Amino acid sequence: MFTNINISMSNFLLITVILFTNYTPAFSEILFQDNFDNSPDWRSNQTVNKGAGGHDISWGNSRADKCTTHCPPEGWTSYRAPSSHWKDDRRKDTFILDSTGARGDTGKGITYNIEVTGWFGTWSGGSLDLWLGENGYDELYVRYYLKYDIEWQWSTPQDTQHSYQKLVRISTFNDNIWTTTENPQYYGSNSYNVPVFFPDWNHNYGLKKTYFLMSTRLAPDYTIGPNGDFRNGPEPKIGVWQCYEFYVKMNSANGAADGIYRTWLDGKLVAEAMNVEWKQADSDTSHNWNWLMLLDNTTNASAPLADHKEITVYMDDVVVSTKRIGPTPDDTNSKRQIMLKTPSF
């Protein structure tokens, strides 16, 4: 019970704004959701090869508060789409929002087009980004559905190339993205974008198998944390929608090795670690999980670069929450509304 408190009307309004901006009530655990059905059709921009005058489309010109053309879909913060590997034929744009990517007979979804580079280690693709406010959340859950196109290949027909498909980056950006001079899409040795959790599909041609890799980077110096190699787990299906779920919980105190990550595929727990020192003892950040990059880039060498081949992944029914939602029936007809427009932070 509150007693002996004298709050002016202006202070009351300020407190109200802060609460509704940075706090999600227990009865509303969903922070963001999008099945894309109510969004206008959209295409990301992608330019020709840099050698032909092209350039990357990234934070500087794709952020929702400053872009003038090819802005991200409603509610999303930004996106990345590197220039094409081809000078004379840039093919499809990296991201397309329309009925082609829908999970179900109606509705819309995301089509993600990836250029095959002919050499493992040459990156293609990009990301759709979400900012969840500077303070962030102690625990965060991300769910979406993916479908690999029926013509998808992880390696050459002779299985002579590795492949690597990044699925999401869940991270802490230790500043305000709208005012910082740093690029929140940049990862490396700087101290701004740590800690990080990035689960991936890894195709190892020697094992002739595609399996989950779970990678962690710790604050404050991007140190490699406990990674997980789940080669005895499930493999991705081709031409079938599958439910992907990712969860992170920050360690209880700097230096405490009790942070968590989990991954589910089609509702089954396939990867877990409960000893992650997300923030090491010398970390001085008070921020929590606040920055998401969905799908991120890919390296795929299943055909020669000269073939101008693209392979496709479809994404739909994205949910970001503080609690697990789990798989749901095919619900692209439900016309869900975006719950939170991220640029409002």
Secondary structure, 3 states (H helix, E strand, C coil): CCCCCCCCHHHHHHHHHHHHHHCCCCCCCEEEEECCCCCCCEECCCCCCHHHCCCCECHHHHCCCCCCCCCCCCCCCEEEECCCCCCCCCCCCCEEEEHHHCCCCCCCEEEEEEECCCCCCCCEECEEEEECCCCCECEEEEEEEEEECCCCCCCCCCCCCCEEEECEEEEEECCCCCCCCCCCCCCCCCCCEEEEEEEEEEEECCCCEEEEEEEEEEECCCEECCCEEECCCCCCCECCCEEEEEEEECCCCCCCCCEEEEEEECCEEEEEEEEECCECCCCCCCCCECEEEECCEEEECCCCHHHCCEEEEEEEEEEEECCCCCCCCCCCCCCCCCCCCHHHC
